[in-house]
Amino acid sequence: MRFVLASASPARTRLLHDAGIAHRIQVSEVDEEALVASAGWADAHSVAGGLATAKARAVAAGLGGGHLVLGCDSVFDIGGEIHGKPADVRQALLRWQQMRGGDGILFTGHHVINTTTGDEVARVVASTVFFADPSDEEIDAYIATGEPLRVAGGVTIDGLGAPFISRIDGDHSNVMGLSIPALRLMLMEIGIAWPTLWSLTDGSQAPSLDSR
């Protein structure tokens, strides 16, 4: 089986690589904003799960048998509001002013498709993130790096934003965009044992995003 990640996220590809799962990247052409607007999903849980399913199915539709396709999407629920990637610097600033000193729930949707059997399995994993209380100067400097504009909620625990997260309640890898423990259980549901996917045992580097 060839493993295909339907996401351009460097964090997700790094998580798979570190878990010993060789894969290639094929980004879907799903218009996320249009799909969310038309689907009528009312909460972050539904948005994360729905987008993960759409991405996996879009990629799987263009492949033949012999593939395992994984689609993922992460969405923050902060104060009952759905927060994806900030649209611009101003929105990132407003969100950080709202988030600091508080907490939010990060939902990551996962959807796996076996293109040989047609089996599909989906799961949404939630982790609570507790934010530090950075100063205005720290927030301005962080936003100026551009990182907050590339990630759900405007912060990531595996990058420059890590010092601004006090702690998490839940799966650490889920906050990075892909719950490795959940993925293992999902694959078990469709009859695939995790060790059969181990293949990177020679210390090779994770595949470059330029290879997609």
Stockholm file with secondary structure:
# STOCKHOLM 1.0

chainA/1-212         MRFVLASASPARTRLLHDAGIAHRIQVSEVDEEALVASAGWADAHSVAGGLATAKARAVAAGLGGGHLVLGCDSVFDIGGEIHGKPADVRQALLRWQQMRGGDGILFTGHHVINTTTGDEVARVVASTVFFADPSDEEIDAYIATGEPLRVAGGVTIDGLGAPFISRIDGDHSNVMGLSIPALRLMLMEIGIAWPTLWSLTDGSQAPSLDSR
#=GR chainA/1-212 SS CEEEECCCCHHHHHHHHHTTBCCEECCCCCCHHHHHHHHTCCSHHHHHHHHHHHHHHHHHTTCCSSEEEEEEEEEEEETTEEECSCSSHHHHHHHHHHHTTSEEEEEEEEEEEETTTCCEEEEEEEEEEEECCCCHHHHHHHHHTSGGGGSGGGCCTTSTTGGGEEEEESCHHHHTTCCHHHHHHHHHHTTCCGGGGBCCCSCCCCCCGGGC
#=GC SS_cons         CEEEECCCCHHHHHHHHHTTBCCEECCCCCCHHHHHHHHTCCSHHHHHHHHHHHHHHHHHTTCCSSEEEEEEEEEEEETTEEECSCSSHHHHHHHHHHHTTSEEEEEEEEEEEETTTCCEEEEEEEEEEEECCCCHHHHHHHHHTSGGGGSGGGCCTTSTTGGGEEEEESCHHHHTTCCHHHHHHHHHHTTCCGGGGBCCCSCCCCCCGGGC
//
